[in-house]
């Protein structure tokens, strides 16, 4: 259902109308069910002990930078074109009581706060470790990879009979490598929105370089986790990132990772690196650890955290 505001925006900006037409076209004009990329991997059903998510990581960029990581790399498709759709498509109403979710991304917590509506996920993990709550870097407006790694290794030690689902933020913006710090002030919260509006006046190669540097920042920590945790480990992503690739059937350029059902190959093609270190762990499901999501201070901060990461509110 479109609001009057949506219609006014479409009339004033033909690009908005073209984007929406492409989305509806790929969504089967809302007659397709389920509403996600059905060629994507079903994460809970895949065979793994540890699964590491690098947020917004393109397959081609990962492939060119991951030579130092152990394992066999292939390309797969994600079920989502953005984190929220990825979470819904993989975990909606799923029993994940054999899994600890260690995350720097606040999107699942945000969905749990909403309790009802289209975005509700309703997944039940054995435990959620929300690194974004206490591990937030106020200057860079993100969670640094070392904080996620510390929380991951602690979870592995404390819960040796659980699968570990680990969600790093990098290479997702903000770009905190040398190029990113020099060219993209973290005051530009919605980076891709600012870029398309012409507020961030840089060439695309500079953006690509900043993106690559973000990936280079996280990979040593990924390697550390792969070497220190036993079992079968998979490194993948929730979705890719667009740098001006064209959508269809109207061939307009797209940037970043549009929110829903934008199944451009570079956006849904993600890495799938499989490695095994030592023996497989014996994984068991148990009654979840009681966790209260109604923390007032977390409820207030989650909106700001998402805004810092460039999610439109």
N, C-alpha and C positions, 0 to 999 in steps of 0.2 A: 504494500500500500504506500503510495507516494503522498507526501504532504504538499501543501501549497508552497512552502518554502523550497522543497525539492524542485517543483515545477518552475518556479521563478528562477532558480539557479540554473536549471537546464536551458531556459530560454536565453538567459544573459551570457551563458558560457557554452558554446556548441561542443567544446571538448568534453564537458560533463555529460552531455547527451550521448556522445559517441561512446564514452566509457560505459555508460549504463546499458546501451544497446548491446555492446560486446559481452557484457556480463550476463545479460538475460539470454543472449544467443547461446552462450556456452552452458548456461544453466538449464537448457532445454525449455526456455520460456516457463520456468517454474513447475514443469511437469516431471522433472527427474527426481527420483528418490533412490538412495539418500542424497542430500545436497552437498556432495563433496566429490573430489577426484576419485572415482571408483577404481582407477588403475593404481592407486597408491598402496603402499605397504601398510598392513594392519600391525601396528607396533606391539600391542600386548600379545598377539599370537605368534610373533617371531621368536626364534630361539636365541635367548641371550641371558646372561647373568648381570651384565652391566651395560647400559645403553647411554651413551654420551651424546647430547644434543648440542650442536653449535648453532646458535640462532642466526637465521638468515644467511646460511652458508651455501653458496653456489657450488655445484659439483666441479665445474671446470677450474675454478680458483683453488678449491681444496686439492684437486688432483695435482696441480702444479706446485703445491707447497707442502705436500704430505709425505715426501720421500723418506723422511726420517722416522715415520711411524711404522710399527710392525703391522703385518696383516695383509689381507687381500682386499683390494678396493674394486668395487663395482658401482654403477649408477643405478638408482632406483627412483621411483616417483613417490612424492609425498601426497598424503590425502588432502593437504591444505595449502593455500597460497598465503596464509598468514597464521600467526601463532594461535589465535583464538579458534580458527577453523580447524587447525591441526589438532588441538586439544579436544574439541568437540567430536571430530571424526574418529579419533582413536580411542577416546576414554569415556565417552558419554555413557553413563549408567553401567560402567564396567566394574567388576570386582577385581581390585588390584591390591588385595590384602597380603600378597606375597612380595610387595614392592615398597621401597622407600623412595620418595620423590624429593630430590635435592634440587632446588631451583633458585636462580637469580631473576627469573621473569615473574612479575606479579599477576599475570593474566589468569591463572587458575584461581588464585585467591580472590581476584575481582569477581570471577564467575560464581564462586561459592558465596560471596557476599550478597549477590543478587537473588539467590534462592529460587527464583522462578523466572519464566520468560524464555525467549528464543536462545539466549546465551547460556542457559543452565547446563552444566556438565554432569554433575551428580556422580562423579567417580569416587571410589573409596580406596584410598591407599592405606597401607599399614601405618605409615607415618609421612608427614610432609615437613620438610626442612626448608623454610622460607628464608634463604640467605639474604634476600633483598631487604628484609626488615632491619637486621642489625649489621649487615655487611655493606651498606650503601656508601659509595664514595661521593661525598658532597660536592667536591670540586668538579669531578669528571661526570657526575650524574649518571652513574652506572654501577655495576658490581664488578670489581676486578676479578680476573680468573683465579688468582691465588686464594681468594676468599671461598670461592666455590670448591676448589680443590681441597682446602682444609676441611670444609664441611663434609665433603664426599669421603675422604679417608677416615674421618671420625665416624661417619655413618657405617662404613664398611667394617670398622672395628667393633662397633656396638651392636651391629645387626648382621652377623656373618651368615645367617640362613635366609636372607632376603635379597631379592633382585634390587639393583640400584638404577634408578632412572635419574640422570643428572643433566640439568639444563643450564649450560653456560650462556651468557649474553653475547659475547663476541662471536663473529665479526659484526653483529648488529651495531648500528650507530647508538650513542655518540662515538666518533672516531677519535681514539685517544693515543694513537701513535704520533710520531713527529709531524707527519704531513697533516693529520687531522687537527692537532693542537694549533699548528701554525695557520691553517686556513679556515677551520670551522669552529668558531667559539661555541662552547657548550650552552651559551644563552640561546642559540638557535635550536629550540627543543624539537620542533617538527622539521627535521632536516630536509626531507624530500619535498615537503610542502613549500619550505622556504626556497629550495632550489628551483622548483617549477615556477614559483612566483618571481624568480630573478633576484631575490634578496641575497642569496649566496652566489656571488659572481665568480665562479671558477669553472675551468674546463673539465670535461668528463674524465680525462686521464688522471687528473689530480684526485677526483673522487675515487676512481678505481684504486689508485695508489694508497689512499687513506684506508680504503676497505681492506686491501691486502695486508696492510700493516696491522689492522685489528685482528685479522686471522693469525698473523705471525705471532702476535702477543699471546694468544690462547693456546697455540699448538704445543709449546713445551710443557704446559700443565696437563694437557690431554695425554701426552706421552708419559708423564709421571704417573698419572692415574692408571694408564694401561699397564705399566711395568710393576706397579705396586699392588694392584688388586688382582686376586685370583679369579679364574673362571673365563667364560667367553664374553668378550667385550665387543660391542658394535659402536662405531662413531658415525653419526648421521646428522641430519638437520631437520628442523620443522618445515622449512621452505627455503627457497633461494632468494635472489635479489635481482632487480632489473636495473640495467644501465642504459636505457633508451631502446631496448628491443621493442619490436612492433607487435601490437595486439592484432586481433582479427575478429570479425571480417573487415571492420574499419581499421585500416593500418595506421593507428596513432601510436606514438612512442609512449612507453610507460616506464616509470621509475619506482624504485623501492620495492615494497611488497604490498600491493593493493589488498584490501581487507578480505574480500570473499570471492571465490569462484573465478579467479583470473588464471586460467590454466595455460599460461605461456610456458613453453618447454623450459626456458632458463629459470623460471620461477618455481616449478614443481619438481625439477630434476635435482636430486640431492645425493650426496655421497653415502655409501654403505660400506664402511671399512670393518672387516671382521678379523679378530685376533683372539688367540687363546693363550692364557698364561697359567700354567700349572693345571691342577685338577678342577673339574667343575664343582661348584658348591651344591650342597643339598638345600634346595629352596622349599620353604614351607609357608603356607598362608596361616595367619593367626588373626585373632580379634584385634582390630585396629587400636592403636594407642589413642586414648581419649584426648582430642584436641578441640579447643574452643576457638572458633573463627571470629567471634564477636569481640575482638580487642578494639576498643575505640581508637587508640592511637594508630593501630595498623590500618583501620578503615579510613582514617584521615590521610595516612601517608601513601596508601596504595594509589590513589588518584594522582598524587604528585609524582610518584615514581613512574607511572605509565606516561604521564605528560613529559617527564624528563627524557624518556626513551622515544618520544615522538609519536606516541599513540594519540590520535585525535579523540578528544573528549566530547 
